[in-house]
Amino acid sequence: MMQILITGTSSGIGYGLAKTFLERGDQVLGISRREPKDLKEMVNYQHLNLDLTNTKSVEQKLPAFLTNNDYFDLLVLNSGVLGEIKLMKEVSLNEMKAVFGINVWANKVLLDLVFAMDIKVKQVVGMSSGAALRSTPGWGSYSLSKAGLDMLMNIYAKERHETHFCGFAPGLVDSEIQEYIYAIEDADKYPSAKKLQEARYTELMPDAITAAPMLIDGMKKALQYESGSHVDVREL
């Protein structure tokens, strides 16, 4: 039985991963602002309702939630936001700060608390994106934040050799983020958004439950790469 901590389990990839691990008999601790009702009924699931951007609340509530744990096989930093798709000149600094707050800084706060509690972690997976490596019009805040997350994983890898870290790009997976992208009316301005609109509801973009086994297998394979690497599941 694996011991796993996942953020953002209320929907999307985090939910798909949590449900799949639970069905395999693993123990899952989930963190998100909303508790998924069906996971709540599963015997090996524990949940903490928490807004990870509220640092004070994280520092107050997370230690108590983790107090009986001294080891995790896997920690998946999945919570994240896309931000509004628009040209960089249209993005305010406050909007960028909000995206970085959840996609980068919240993960640092969580990791520092986990390690301060002397909890051993075999593998940390930061849920990244191909956008971290390739810029495209409209995705400025998201691309910058995912590049920041990749570098955060790389820095921790250099400082904590006992744990394997990676920035993990999951490929195309249908989620709440896709709801927003699919509704963009002027997608021709943003080539990547247009591509995602065309891929939705096709085999190119499976839902989170369908994609979860492939992602879990990819995370295992990521252990073969140098700690701190950016790993794309489509290239494994």
Secondary structure per residue as TSV (DSSP state, phi and psi in degrees):
chain	resnum	aa	ss	phi	psi
A	1	M	-	360.0	126.7
A	2	M	-	-88.7	148.9
A	3	Q	E	-107.3	119.2
A	4	I	E	-132.6	138.3
A	5	L	E	-116.9	126.9
A	6	I	E	-130.5	132.9
A	7	T	E	-98.2	151.0
A	8	G	-	72.6	48.2
A	9	T	T	-90.0	1.0
A	10	S	T	-74.0	-23.3
A	11	S	S	-162.9	175.5
A	12	G	H	61.6	-145.6
A	13	I	H	-60.9	-41.4
A	14	G	H	-59.8	-43.3
A	15	Y	H	-64.5	-46.6
A	16	G	H	-60.5	-42.3
A	17	L	H	-65.0	-46.8
A	18	A	H	-59.4	-47.5
A	19	K	H	-63.9	-40.0
A	20	T	H	-67.8	-44.3
A	21	F	H	-61.2	-42.7
A	22	L	H	-62.9	-41.8
A	23	E	H	-65.5	-22.0
A	24	R	T	-85.9	-4.5
A	25	G	T	96.2	9.9
A	26	D	-	-83.2	163.5
A	27	Q	E	-96.2	125.3
A	28	V	E	-124.4	129.0
A	29	L	E	-105.6	124.9
A	30	G	E	-116.2	144.7
A	31	I	E	-129.2	126.3
A	32	S	E	-167.6	169.4
A	33	R	S	-73.4	-24.3
A	34	R	S	-124.3	141.7
A	35	E	-	-92.0	122.9
A	36	P	-	-67.3	122.5
A	37	K	H	-61.4	-41.4
A	38	D	H	-71.9	-30.8
A	39	L	H	-70.5	-32.4
A	40	K	H	-57.0	-31.4
A	41	E	T	-81.1	-9.7
A	42	M	S	-85.5	133.1
A	43	V	T	-63.1	-30.4
A	44	N	T	-95.8	16.3
A	45	Y	E	-110.2	132.4
A	46	Q	E	-122.7	141.7
A	47	H	E	-130.9	143.7
A	48	L	E	-123.6	117.7
A	49	N	E	-74.6	115.4
A	50	L	-	-157.5	136.0
A	51	D	-	-92.6	108.8
A	52	L	T	-69.4	-12.7
A	53	T	T	-83.1	-10.4
A	54	N	-	-92.6	88.4
A	55	T	H	-57.1	-41.9
A	56	K	H	-61.5	-43.0
A	57	S	H	-65.7	-40.1
A	58	V	H	-60.8	-46.3
A	59	E	H	-65.8	-28.0
A	60	Q	H	-82.4	-39.2
A	61	K	H	-98.4	-32.5
A	62	L	H	-64.5	-44.2
A	63	P	H	-56.6	-41.6
A	64	A	H	-65.6	-36.8
A	65	F	H	-66.0	-33.3
A	66	L	H	-99.8	3.5
A	67	T	T	-58.4	-29.2
A	68	N	T	-95.3	14.1
A	69	N	-	-117.6	131.9
A	70	D	-	-121.0	2.1
A	71	Y	E	-158.1	139.1
A	72	F	E	-128.5	133.4
A	73	D	E	-69.6	-34.2
A	74	L	E	-150.4	134.4
A	75	L	E	-123.4	116.3
A	76	V	E	-106.0	112.6
A	77	L	E	-89.0	86.9
A	78	N	-	-103.0	-25.5
A	79	S	-	-57.4	134.6
A	80	G	-	-174.6	165.6
A	81	V	-	-131.6	156.6
A	82	L	-	-85.8	-38.9
A	83	G	-	81.5	168.5
A	84	E	-	-77.5	134.4
A	85	I	-	-76.4	111.6
A	86	K	-	-165.1	164.2
A	87	L	-	-64.0	150.2
A	88	M	G	-56.4	-37.6
A	89	K	G	-64.6	-16.9
A	90	E	G	-95.5	-8.8
A	91	V	-	-89.9	125.1
A	92	S	-	-80.5	159.8
A	93	L	H	-62.8	-37.2
A	94	N	H	-64.8	-36.9
A	95	E	H	-64.2	-41.9
A	96	M	H	-65.6	-40.5
A	97	K	H	-61.1	-38.5
A	98	A	H	-64.3	-41.2
A	99	V	H	-66.7	-44.9
A	100	F	H	-64.3	-32.3
A	101	G	I	-57.4	-42.8
A	102	I	I	-92.1	-36.9
A	103	N	I	-78.0	-23.0
A	104	V	I	-125.6	-64.9
A	105	W	I	-66.2	-36.1
A	106	A	H	-60.9	-33.7
A	107	N	H	-69.9	-36.4
A	108	K	H	-63.6	-45.7
A	109	V	H	-58.6	-46.7
A	110	L	H	-63.2	-47.6
A	111	L	H	-61.1	-43.7
A	112	D	H	-62.7	-37.8
A	113	L	H	-68.2	-42.9
A	114	V	H	-59.5	-48.0
A	115	F	H	-72.5	-30.2
A	116	A	H	-65.7	-26.6
A	117	M	T	-83.3	5.0
A	118	D	T	60.6	34.1
A	119	I	-	-85.0	125.7
A	120	K	E	-81.8	137.4
A	121	V	E	-130.8	124.4
A	122	K	E	-73.2	-44.6
A	123	Q	E	-143.1	133.7
A	124	V	E	-116.1	123.9
A	125	V	E	-113.0	114.2
A	126	G	E	-90.9	119.2
A	127	M	E	-73.0	102.9
A	128	S	-	-100.4	-148.9
A	129	S	-	-168.1	155.6
A	130	G	G	-60.9	-21.9
A	131	A	G	-65.0	-17.9
A	132	A	G	-68.1	-23.4
A	133	L	T	-108.1	-20.5
A	134	R	-	-131.4	115.2
A	135	S	-	-81.7	150.4
A	136	T	-	-152.9	148.1
A	137	P	T	-54.5	133.1
A	138	G	T	97.4	-15.6
A	139	W	-	-108.3	22.4
A	140	G	H	-54.2	-55.4
A	141	S	H	-62.3	-43.1
A	142	Y	H	-65.8	-48.0
A	143	S	H	-61.1	-46.0
A	144	L	H	-61.9	-41.9
A	145	S	H	-69.1	-37.7
A	146	K	H	-72.5	-33.0
A	147	A	H	-64.1	-38.1
A	148	G	H	-64.7	-40.5
A	149	L	H	-63.5	-43.3
A	150	D	H	-57.0	-45.3
A	151	M	H	-68.3	-35.2
A	152	L	H	-59.2	-44.2
A	153	M	H	-63.7	-38.8
A	154	N	H	-66.5	-40.1
A	155	I	H	-65.9	-46.8
A	156	Y	H	-61.1	-35.7
A	157	A	H	-61.5	-35.7
A	158	K	H	-73.5	-23.7
A	159	E	H	-101.5	-22.5
A	160	R	-	-128.1	86.2
A	161	H	T	-73.0	-16.5
A	162	E	T	-78.6	-11.4
A	163	T	S	-118.8	140.6
A	164	H	E	-94.1	127.8
A	165	F	E	-117.2	149.0
A	166	C	E	-156.8	152.7
A	167	G	E	-91.9	122.1
A	168	F	E	-116.5	114.2
A	169	A	E	-89.1	119.2
A	170	P	-	-88.1	0.9
A	171	G	-	75.5	-163.2
A	172	L	S	-82.9	118.4
A	173	V	-	-135.5	130.0
A	174	D	B	-69.3	133.7
A	175	S	S	-159.2	-175.4
A	176	E	H	-62.2	-31.8
A	177	I	H	-59.6	-38.5
A	178	Q	H	-66.8	-26.6
A	179	E	H	-59.9	-44.9
A	180	Y	H	-66.0	-46.4
A	181	I	H	-62.9	-40.9
A	182	Y	H	-64.8	-24.7
A	183	A	T	-89.1	-4.5
A	184	I	-	-66.9	124.0
A	185	E	T	-86.2	-29.0
A	186	D	T	-106.1	45.1
A	187	A	G	-63.2	-18.6
A	188	D	G	-61.3	-22.7
A	189	K	G	-72.0	-21.5
A	190	Y	-	-126.2	94.7
A	191	P	H	-52.5	-40.4
A	192	S	H	-66.8	-38.0
A	193	A	H	-65.6	-40.6
A	194	K	H	-60.9	-41.9
A	195	K	H	-62.2	-41.4
A	196	L	H	-69.2	-37.8
A	197	Q	H	-59.9	-41.5
A	198	E	H	-71.7	-28.1
A	199	A	H	-82.0	-23.9
A	200	R	T	-63.8	142.9
A	201	Y	T	67.7	23.4
A	202	T	S	-124.3	171.4
A	203	E	T	-67.4	-12.5
A	204	L	T	-72.0	-20.3
A	205	M	S	-132.1	83.0
A	206	P	-	-69.5	160.5
A	207	D	B	-76.0	171.7
A	208	A	H	-64.7	-36.2
A	209	I	H	-67.2	-42.7
A	210	T	H	-65.6	-39.1
A	211	A	H	-77.3	-23.4
A	212	A	H	-54.4	-47.6
A	213	P	H	-58.8	-39.1
A	214	M	H	-65.3	-40.1
A	215	L	H	-67.5	-41.0
A	216	I	H	-62.8	-42.9
A	217	D	H	-62.3	-39.6
A	218	G	H	-64.6	-37.7
A	219	M	H	-64.8	-37.5
A	220	K	H	-64.0	-43.3
A	221	K	H	-66.2	-29.4
A	222	A	H	-61.0	-24.3
A	223	L	T	-64.2	-19.0
A	224	Q	T	-79.5	-13.6
A	225	Y	S	-90.7	159.4
A	226	E	-	-58.8	135.6
A	227	S	T	-59.1	134.3
A	228	G	T	98.6	-0.6
A	229	S	E	-76.6	157.6
A	230	H	E	-89.8	123.6
A	231	V	E	-122.3	126.0
A	232	D	E	-106.2	121.5
A	233	V	G	-59.5	-25.5
A	234	R	G	-74.1	-11.8
A	235	E	G	-107.8	4.3
A	236	L	-	-85.4	360.0
